[in-house]
Amino acid sequence: MTFPNEKKTFLAKKDKSKKGTIDEQIRPVVDFINAHKNYYTTSSCAGRVYLWKGTGKKNQTEWIKVSHDLIQENFLNIKEPGLIWLRLEPFILHIACRDLESATSLVDLAHTIYKKSCLLSASNKILVEIRGSEFLEMPLYNNSQFLFAGSKEFLVSLINQKMKRMEEGRQRFQTLLKDL
């Protein structure tokens, strides 16, 4: 199958993410990439913060609260039995590329902002991963007992600083994409 046909077929499929839709914060970047003849996105996340419990494995994790936006202190207020984790994940894009030349151009461009970006696959499909570096994970509650030694206000401020850096990075990346 040719790249244009693969792209058309993939983009026509239903969104299989847990959320079921593209994050609005990343939509301009996704739309720009998908409009380019050499690329299409296969998955994306604007960056998010969430509270979860379970094993940590994808199919064995229950999200209790999730936000792709800045949070307020009440986001951290929950009463749940068991061990509850706080996790902040970075901006991430997986992009299928027409050829190695276009993949290399994209990775080189992304490296100016996102140092963890790389070529994921070059066999069946040429895939690039663009990933931010903002990350945080910690146990937050055990049977409703708050485990963090600092204040919730400090934790919210730290999370929101990281979320703001993600937004700034996405905007800078969107501007750089015009050079492709």
Residue pairs with C-beta under 8 A, 6 or more apart in sequence:
1 9
3 38
3 98
3 99
4 37
6 96
6 125
7 34
7 40
7 96
10 40
10 42
10 96
11 34
11 40
15 21
15 22
17 43
18 63
22 30
22 44
23 44
23 45
23 46
23 48
23 68
24 46
24 68
25 46
25 47
25 68
25 69
25 167
25 170
26 44
26 45
26 46
26 91
26 93
26 170
28 174
29 44
29 93
29 170
29 173
29 174
29 177
30 41
30 44
30 93
32 174
32 177
33 39
33 40
33 41
33 93
33 95
33 177
34 40
34 41
36 177
36 180
37 98
38 97
38 98
38 99
38 102
38 180
39 95
39 96
39 97
39 98
39 102
39 106
39 180
40 95
40 96
41 93
41 94
41 95
41 96
42 94
42 95
42 96
42 127
43 92
43 93
43 94
44 92
44 93
44 94
45 68
45 89
45 91
45 92
46 68
46 91
46 166
46 170
47 68
47 88
47 89
47 90
47 91
47 92
47 132
47 134
47 163
47 166
47 167
47 170
48 66
48 67
48 68
48 88
48 89
49 66
49 67
49 71
49 75
49 86
49 87
49 88
49 89
49 136
49 159
49 163
50 63
50 64
50 65
50 66
50 67
50 86
50 87
50 89
51 63
51 64
51 65
51 66
51 75
51 76
51 78
51 84
51 85
51 86
51 87
51 140
52 61
52 62
52 63
52 64
52 84
52 85
52 87
53 61
53 62
53 64
53 80
53 82
53 83
53 84
53 85
54 60
54 61
54 62
55 61
56 85
64 78
64 80
64 84
65 75
65 78
67 75
69 163
70 160
70 163
70 164
71 156
71 159
71 160
71 163
72 156
73 152
73 153
73 156
75 156
76 86
76 140
76 152
76 155
76 156
77 152
78 84
78 141
78 144
79 144
80 141
80 144
81 143
81 144
82 142
82 143
83 139
83 141
83 142
84 139
84 140
84 141
84 142
85 137
85 138
85 139
85 140
86 136
86 137
86 138
86 139
86 140
86 155
87 136
87 137
88 134
88 135
88 136
88 137
88 159
88 162
88 163
89 135
90 131
90 132
90 133
90 134
90 135
90 166
91 114
91 130
91 131
91 132
91 134
91 166
91 169
91 170
92 129
92 130
92 131
92 132
93 128
93 129
93 130
93 131
94 120
94 127
94 128
94 129
95 106
95 127
95 128
95 129
95 130
96 125
96 126
96 127
97 103
97 106
97 126
97 127
97 128
98 126
99 126
100 122
100 126
103 119
103 122
103 126
103 128
104 119
105 180
106 128
106 130
106 180
107 117
107 118
107 119
107 128
109 176
109 177
109 179
109 180
110 117
110 128
110 130
110 173
111 117
112 176
113 169
113 172
113 173
113 176
114 130
114 131
114 132
114 133
114 169
114 173
115 133
116 129
116 131
116 132
116 133
117 128
117 129
117 130
117 131
118 128
118 129
119 126
119 127
119 128
120 127
120 128
120 129
121 127
130 173
132 165
132 166
132 169
134 162
134 163
134 165
134 166
136 158
136 159
136 162
138 147
138 148
139 147
140 146
140 147
140 148
141 147
146 152
148 155
